[in-house]
Amino acid sequence: MTAMILVVDDDPAITRLISTILTADGHQVRTADNCGTAEALLQQHPVAVIFVDIRLGTPQGGLELLKTATRHDPAIKVVVMTGYPDVATASEAVRRGAFDYLCKPFDSRQISSSARHALENRRLQLEREQYRANLEAINRSISDAIIMVNHQLQVQYSNEAARQCGFSQETTGRQLEEFITGCRGTCRMALAETVRTGQRQELKRIECRAGGSLRVVSLSTTPAIDENGFRSGAVAVIRDETELDTLERRLQQRNRFHGIIGRAPAMQHLFTLIEALGNVTSTVLICGESGTGKELVAQALHDCGSRRNRPFVKLNCAALPEGLLESELFGHTRGAFTGAVKDKTGRFQKAHGGTIFLDEIGDISPALQIRLLRVLQEREIERVGDSTPIRIDVRVIAATHQDLQEKVQRGEFRQDLFYRLNVIRLDLPPLRERLEDIPLLAAHFLQQFSQRFQRTFSNLSDEALTLLLSHHWPGNVRELEHLLEHACILSQGSVITSAALPPAFTGQNRSHPQSAVLYNRHQESLSLDEALRRANGNRTEAARLLGISRRTLYRRLGEPPAPA
């Protein structure tokens, strides 16, 4: 190990002797005969070790240089030399940070040994400092709060993230019990228990109000072991899981999403896809039977993205004849055809910067298919009666209840247009494939009709719900809405009974209970306790989650029914 060593002595013979020995050991050596020259050399060269005479010009000259050198570089090692050894000067030198104390005269082995040990000590010190600095950098970058206490429960260390819990470098050394934590002392008790028993403690999802806001955190405490293998304290790691907890709750309880209702797995998957596609500008094709809510999905796609504050323009392509549809889509100029008395702005122009929703896209004519294909390819339109292209920035969402691939095979729909529309496809499940959503949808519609008719419709009777679950629902959610509107108009009380349902509907479904059986088997997977937990103890909400009436819920709980 070689290094730069400074030898400071006002006796030229001593500096020459030490310089010769250290040079022979492979070190670079600089010499000085006074403090001023030595301090100048310290500024010019990265000195690792200094050999200095304690009486350098004055009785304390060497000690003053020792003070200056260690202030300049705390890792520098100073070997003090003297020809007049005494206990007072030796203790004073050590107190001021001297690494070694040599008495003159000395031989070459003493000089070499002292230099070697000083350099080794410096290397270890620098390694420790570097390790400490690296550890500190790592701890600063960690978002988890880290708190370390000794066996007396005094705070020994806390990282930057622990400030939110009230810990900082300024609070090091204080007793743990002095801190007022937002978790009502849970972290203090866990640390104390680990110090006492040496056992790891782990607490999941505890509430903490540190910093004034409610957070959900997880806490783990681990015993700290010193170099001799003994317990020296404990370390706590506190992880903020508020966002994760919120997300899990949303996934578990997200029965509504931008006006769409459903807790069935297919609907939960649909909600996730809509969120993922919110900021995507690609064309989306929504496929599903009539009444499944394709327009609601299109609106949700628009509302989830960056275009939410721009126009959302919708058009049912099956509701207009070809001539009017072309004018509605692209606009026209005055005199373009009989009755065109003034210029008209088309739906594509109105949707500039936003979204256009083209419902029943499978019903447009071959001529319009060609024009629409050009719009999707070129992102520009031409008004009827005008050949000037108009640039547009529009996200296109199309919907159909037809099988477009089958229409392509029959030659009724252009294949290239189908590929342009079918960039991203969303398939909406029919109501018969998500029967577990019927109680949710029914509760939603009953609430709407309560407001519309200025009456109270609380829920469905068990028999009425069974009939709804037995139906095939060719009209899907729209059919359910109209059926419940009919029932609310005829109902004499707050509970919708089977008597309020149309006779044709009740007679048709009494002999087809298979759907209800399948639904009830599905509902069995949700226990009574689980439903109450999800509903936070609310009996009405728990009954809705289970798909039963509130009276049936109280009967299962063995409780008297609550007053209406």
Order of alpha helices (4+ residues) and beta strands (2+ residues): beta-alpha-beta-alpha-beta-alpha-beta-alpha-beta-alpha-beta-beta-alpha-beta-beta-beta-alpha-beta-beta-alpha-beta-alpha-beta-alpha-beta-beta-alpha-beta-alpha-beta-beta-beta-alpha-alpha-beta-alpha-beta-alpha-alpha-beta-alpha-alpha-alpha-alpha-alpha
